[in-house]
Amino acid sequence: MFKRLKVVITLFLLAISILPLIMFSSTFLLSVTNTFTENDEKNLIEVLNRNKRYLEAFVEMNINDMRLLSNSDNLKTYKRDEIEGVLRRFLLTREEYTKLKYIDKDGWIIEVRRSLALYKKYDSLNVKESLLFNNGSFCTVIEEDGVDYVAFSAPYREDGRYGVVVGYIDSKKFDYILKDYNLVGLGNIIIQDSFGKNLFRMSKEDKKYKEDIIEPIKNTDFSMIVTIDRQDIRNEFLNDLFKKVALYFFLTVVLAIVFAYIISESINKYINRVIVSITTLTRIKSSDSMLDNIKEVEVFKNKFNEIIERLNKDKIDLSDKVNLDSLTGLYNKRFLMEQLSSKLDEDSVDTYFMMADIDYFKRINDTYGHMVGDKVLKALSNILKEGIREGDYAIRFGGEEFLLVITGVTKRDALNIAERLRKKVESFTYQEDNLNIKFTISIGVTKYKNNIDYSIDLADEALYNAKKSGRNRVIYKEA
């Protein structure tokens, strides 16, 4: 039966494809030719802008790396070994950088390479270093030790101090950013700094061009100098046009085949069933259609139904994950504001807010690093989650702040719960390898008064008072 259907489709295709193919191809050729004529200049400029935007994005990405590095807490200590340490740790995580420098306005430089670190004083900077120092967030080409580097800088300002952090990438590694340029129709592409030094050059020496375009690159002293070969673009377009004609010829045949198939009522009904299933994310049900008797269709239906089941399961999982904090697994602030707030307004039971914060958490991060700090946050999260009842909520409010929402209790009960949690944290020791870290928390408690922002502010005031009173304590604030 299926073989006979294919024979009928083939004969029908031969009958209907010739005339539409000729009409469609003629119309298409006329349309694209006119479009090319009208958009010639726009296409040429877009080639330049696309490459310029790509290069600017790459520059901005690396400058952002330097900004991140310049904001490190270790730079604030103004100690040589700590500045050297943060530069070295960054260098170990980024293979593309050859070396890093911290240049301070007081006349000294710390330079860190993969195998050594240098500390030196200077009376004056060279021209390119001065360019980076004066511009702050900037990029240029610097020649040092016989090597051309692409240098990215970001400023550091703190308590009257000023300096710049500079990252150096060998200009040879920079080629991968430039190799994918679409050079069709471009006579020359030169990326040149303000001193005439080329970062990149692609030239056709046997031709001369009149159309020069010079575009500065943002946050650099580079300019992109482009000469355009319009005839080259036109030839490339015509070659591409012929490929598209062949493609549309093939598509016309495919469309004819599809049209032949859809005249079958059974196929039409089956497609409608699939569309309904996709729209509603429900399984395709069996029917008396002749397609259900075809083995390939049965396999498709079974696979499709498996996908629908997975999609429905993933939809539920995603809905849960969007309301959870990725680090601690507790509810996040989005859950508090979008879902819990309306639930609290509907409930008539007494509810208390407890805002908890780790005392001197910055010391833990500065002493042991942010990775250990994150593990301490996870440990505290487990204590809070285990220390409340089912139906209460533990929420990571932000940073080292946690909000506990306790429902159906009295003021005394709420304060007892807060004090129990405080003592449990006080007696807890976070252990890892040779580390034994003790920490405490301060907790601010208030009664929920039908306004979530107001109640959070009161709990935050109570927490502030607990911190001000010496930390490691529970303070209640009347609503």
Buried (B, 14 or more C-beta within 10 A) or exposed (E): EEEEBEEEBEEBBEEEBEEEBEEBBEEBBEEBEEEBEEEEEEEBEEBBEEBBEBBBEBBBEBBEBBBEBBEBEBBBBBEEEBBBBBBBBBBEEEEBBBBBBBBBEEEBBBBBBEEEBEBEEEEEBEEBBEBBBEBBBBBBBBEBEEEBBBBBBBBBEEEEEBBBBBBBBBBEBBEEBBEEBEBBBBBBBBBBBBEEBBBBEBEBEEEEBEEEEEBEBBBBBBBBBBBBBBEBBBEBBEEEBEEBBEEBBEEBEEBBBEBBBEEBEBBEEBEEBBEEBBEEEEBBEEEEBBBBEBEEBEEBBEEBBEEBEEEEEEEEEEEEEEBBBEEBBBBBBBBBEEEBBEEBEEEEEBBBBBBBBBBBBEEBBBEBEEEBBEBBBBBBBBBBBEBBEEEBBBBBBEEBBBBBBBBBBEBEEBBEBBBEBBEBBEEBEBEEEEEEBEBBBBBBBBBBEEBBEEBBBBBBBBBBBBBEEEBBBBBBBEB
